[in-house]
Amino acid sequence: MNTQNLIAKPNEHAFAPFVRILGKGKTGSRSLTREEARIAMGMILRGEVKDVQLGAFLMLLRVKEESAEELTGFVEAARATIHAPTDINVDLDWSSYAGKRKHLPWFLLSALALADRGIRVFLHGAGGHTKGRIYTESVLNELGVTAAENWTDVEQALDKTNFTFMPLRHISPPLQVMIDLRNDFGLRSPVHTLTRLLNPLSAPYSIQSVFHPPYALRHQQAAIDLGQLHASVFKGEGGEVERKPEALTKVFSVHNGVMSEDAWPKMIEGRQEQPEELDIEHLRKIWSGTANDEYAEMAIVGTLAIALRLLQKAEEPAQALALAQDYWQQRNRDRIS
């Protein structure tokens, strides 16, 4: 890397070169290298950057759209400040940063069904940054699942139930602050992308979702660059890791450094009607089996199938779907109070 690019001019702030790299016009600007991204995000997370610089930096990235190299450097910097334990056993890292607006978060029941079969699932996410959406932490709380506040809580919950959720504010307060800027900008920033790639406990398997399909390829490349053994990413319902039954779903995966792509067919034809309200009690009833909902069960089983394919429990989508249906039928219906 040419370190000359990072030398501030006389009387300039030390962070100014990073803003200049991104904002020097159509012909003069460029993406950050992986190392530049790591240094820049490190400065941000240590509080060495002014608010005006942070806003300019994030929005310049938003307009340009972050590269896989930039995402890799950002995640490396974030992980270095988190200092997560290295001895907590977790199988599947599951990110949840979008919230749901049109449908209930059926993916949560998919994750719990995996946990019922002995797969240790670590969810992490942030809530409240986008008006009109419901978020994982509040939904789980209504279902009787308390969010972890520290790594001891995480380990104990995993040992007891194979499942836990930890809010971003407890993982990295500075990243939570940046997520919360969404309402000030009126736009999501690259932080919404990098948090999905965090995998703070280094789980061998990681599952993520994107709002926009082109980002999936960047997630794939970043996963390889970060040394992630197994990862899958797809455009999920509302931006969450949830298969849309009425849509063809392309799942982009990485296994031991090799990229692959699966096309999962529609599970039902035609766009499905949205519920008039998102009633959390309906989640509880579907889990207990006291209510029927074709769309919900397709979303749950479809999401389970993608996760099982990632976990290498099935060799192809049809086999994964059959296994997912078995997992769903064998769930512990007493888990949710």
N, C-alpha and C positions, 0 to 999 in steps of 0.2 A: 504493500500500500504506500502511496506517495503521501508521507506525513506532512508535506508542505501545504496540502489542501486544508489541513486542520490547524494551521498556525493563524491565530487571530492577528489582524492588523493592529497597529498602534491605537490605543484607546478603545479597542473593540472588546466586547464581552467574549469569553472563551467559547461560548456556544454559537457565536455568530457564524463561524465557518460552515456549520451544519445547515443552518438556514440558507446560507448563500448557495451551497451545493444544490439544494432543491429549488431555489427560487430565482436563479439567474437567467430567466427567460427561456424561450423555446429552444434556442441553439446553445445556450451556455449551461443550462441545468442538466442534471443527470440523477440517477438513483444513487443511493448510498451503497458502498460496499458492505459486506457482512461485518467487517471490523469497525467501519465508521458507524454503522447502525448500533453495534454493541456499545461503543464508547458514548454515543449520543444518548441512548436510552439509559445507560448507567448514570450519566450526569443528571438526567431528568429524575430518576428514581432516588437519587441522593439529595435532591432539592437544590441543585446548583444552577438551575435555569429560571429565568424570570417568566412570569405568567404570560407576558406578551410574546415572548419567544416560543413558549410551549404552544400557544394557540396558533402562531404562524407555522410552526414546524408540523403540527398535526394536520392542519388544513392543507398545507402544500402537499403532504403525503396523500391526503384524501383525494385531492384533485388528480395527482399523478397516478395514484393507486400503488400501494406498496408491492415491492418485488419479493420473490422468495428469499433472496439474499438478505433483504432488509428485515423480513419477518424472523429469519434465523438469528440474526444479530440481536434483535429486540428480545426474543425469547431467552437467549443466552444471558443477556444483561438482567432480565427479570429473575431468572432462576438463581443467579448469583446473589441477589438481594433477599430472596425468600428464605434460604437456609432451611429447607424442609428436611426432615429426617430421612436417612437412607435405609432404615431397617424396618419400615412399615410395609408389610406384604399386601400388595394390591394387584389384581389381575387386569382390570379395565378402567381406564381413565375416560370420564364422560363429561364433556363441557356443556354448560347450559347458560347462555348469555343473551338469548333473544327475547324470551318471554312469549306468551301466547296471546293472541287477540281473537282469532276466528274460531278456534276449537280448544277444548280442554287439553292439558298436557298429558296425552295418553302415553307418551314415551316413559313417563315416570313408572307406570305399571309394568312396562317392558323391563326396565332396569331392576325393579323389585322381583320380577319373575326370574331373572338371571340370578339374583342373589339367593333366591330360594333353592337354586340348584348348585350352590356352593361357589359361585363366581363372585369374587370380592370386587365390588363396584364402588369407585370413588367419583362422586359428582362434585363439580365446583361451578360456581356461577355468580352472577350479580343481578340485582333487581332494582326496580324503581326508576331506571334511567329513561324509560320511554313511556309516556302517558298512554293509558288505555290498554295496557298489557298486564297479564298476571304472571308472576314469576315463581320459579321453583321453590325458593325458600318458604314463601308464604303458603303455597299449596301443600308442601310437605308438612308444615306446621299444623295445618288444618287436618291432615291425615294422621297426626300423632307422631310424626318423625321430627325430632329436634335437631336443628343444625349444629354441627360441631363448631366450637369456638377456638379450639387449639388442636395441636397434633395428637395430644393424649386422647382427647375426645374421639378423634378420627380412628385411632388404633383400637380403642375400646369398642366403638360401634361396629367396626369391621369384624372384630373377633366375635362379637355377640350376634350380629345379624347379617354379615357379609355386605353391608350397605351403609354408606354415609354421604352426607352433603356438607360441604364447607363453603361459606360465602367468601367471595374475593376480598372483602374488607378485612378478613382475618388472615388471609394468605398474603396479601400485599396491599396495605392501605394506600400507597401512592397510586397503584393501578386503579383502585376503586375511585379515587379522586378524579382520575382522568376519564374513567367510564362515565362518571356523573356529569362531565362537561357536555355530554350529548345534548342536554336541554339548552345549554348556552350557545352551542354551535348550530343547533337545528339539524345536525348531521352526525352519523356515527363516525368515529375516528379509527385509525389503524389499531387502537388498543382493543377494540372489539374483536379483531382478528387474532392478535397475538395471544390474548388470554385463552382462546380456544386451543392453542398449541402448547400451553404451559406444561401440562402433565407434571406437576410439581413432585409427585412421588415416584416418577420414572416407571410407571406401569408398562409392561411389555406390549399391551394393546391400548390403543387410543381411538376413540370415535368422536367425530366432529360434524357439524353442519355449517352450511354457508347460506347466505341470502342470494348470492349471485354465482351461477355456475362457473364462470371463469376463475373465481378464487379457488376452486377445488384443486386445480393444477398447481397453484402456488402452495397450497397446503401439502400436497403430495411431495413436492420438491423440498419444502422446508422440513418435512418429516424425515426425509432421507438425510438432509444436511445435519439435522439434529441427532441422528443416530437412532431414531425411533424404529424399533424392530417391526412392529405391525401397526398399521393405521388405516382407517377408512373415513372418507368424507363425502357428503352428498348434500344436495339442496333439499332440506327438510321443510316440513310444514311450519310456516312462520319463522323459519331460521333456526328451529330447534332440531335435535337429532330425532326426527320422527318421520317415518315414511308416509307419503301422501297416497292413500289407496287409489285415488282417481288419476294419478299421474305416472307416466313412465319415469322410473328413477334410475339415474346413472350414478353408480357408486365407484369412486376412485380410491384405490387401495395401494398400500405399500407393504410388501412382505420381504424382510431381509434385503432391503435395498432395491427390490424390483417393483416397478410400477405395474398396475393392472387396472382394468375397468370392467365392471359388470353392468349389464342393462337389466333392470328388474321391471317386468311388465306391470301394466295397470292391474289392480285387484278388482276394480269395478269400473264400469263405463259411466260417463257423465259426471258433471260437477255436482258434488253433494251439497245439500242445503246446510247453511250454518245454523247452529242453535241460536235461539233468541237470547239466551244468557249462558254464561259459563258458571254452572253450579258445581262446586267441588263435591257436593254430596253424591253427584252422579258418578264421579270417579270411584268413590267408596262402594257404591252399589254394583258397579261393573266388576270390581275386584271380588266382591263377596258372591257375585252371581245372582243377586236379587233383582237385577234389571238386565234387559237385553238392548244392545245397540250395535247394529251390524258395522257401521262406520268405525266405531270405537274399537271393536275387536279386530277389524282388519288393520287399523293403524298400530295397535299393540303387537299383534302377531307379525305384521310386516316389518316393524322396527326390530323385534326380537330376531327375525330371520337374518336381517343385515348384520346384527351384532354377532350372531352365531357363526355366520360365514366369516366375519373378521376373526373370531376366536378360533377358527380352523376346526369347528365342530362339524362342518359340512363341506363337501367338495364343490357343490354347485347350488344355485339359488333355489331350485325346486326341493332339493333335499333339505336345505336350510329352513324352508317354509314348513315342511312337514315336521321337522324337529321343533320348530318354534311353537307350532300348535300343541305339541305334546308338553312343552315347557309351560305353556299357558294353562293347559288343563290340569297340570300337576302342581300349580301354585298353592302356597299356604294361604288359604282364604281367611285365616285368623290373624294374619300379619298386620293388617290395617284395622285399627280400632274404630 
